Every structure is written in C-alpha cells, then in structure tokens.
Amino acid sequence: MPSDFKPLLEVGSGAYEIRVHVAGEWRVIFVARFATAVYVLHAFQKKTRKTGKPDIELARRRYKQIESGS
C-alpha cells in the first residue's frame, strides 16, 4: 500500500485516495480489488482541503461501471 493514502468507502469497497505532494497537491483515486486490473478511477489537482463532491461522484460512477462490466 502507498505511504500516504486513505480509504474512500463512499466511492466503493476497496477504493483508495493516494496523496501526491509534488508541485502542488494531487490525488489519485484507485481500486485494486478486482482480479483483472488495478483501475485508476480519477486523478486531479487538489485545490481545497476536502475532496470535492464532483470528484467523489465521478470516481463512484466509474467504479460502478467496472462492477457492472460496461
């Protein structure tokens, strides 16, 4: 597991947010619980302390697409 991350249960089971501190603040939301691959659900530059609702919703939609196989 990465050294600076947190689980994002609101996205889905096994989803995590990696914190990257290079030339600003960046986040990568990924899931590695599926046998076929590690999926990057969303990557973005962070401009506020809290992860924005649109970022969470986008990651959640992509997670559901992976689960449904579409």
Secondary structure, DSSP 8 states (H G I E B T S, - for coil): --SSEEE-TTT-TTEEEEEEESSSEEEEEEE--STT--EEEEEEEE-SSS--HHHHHHHHHHHHHHHHT-
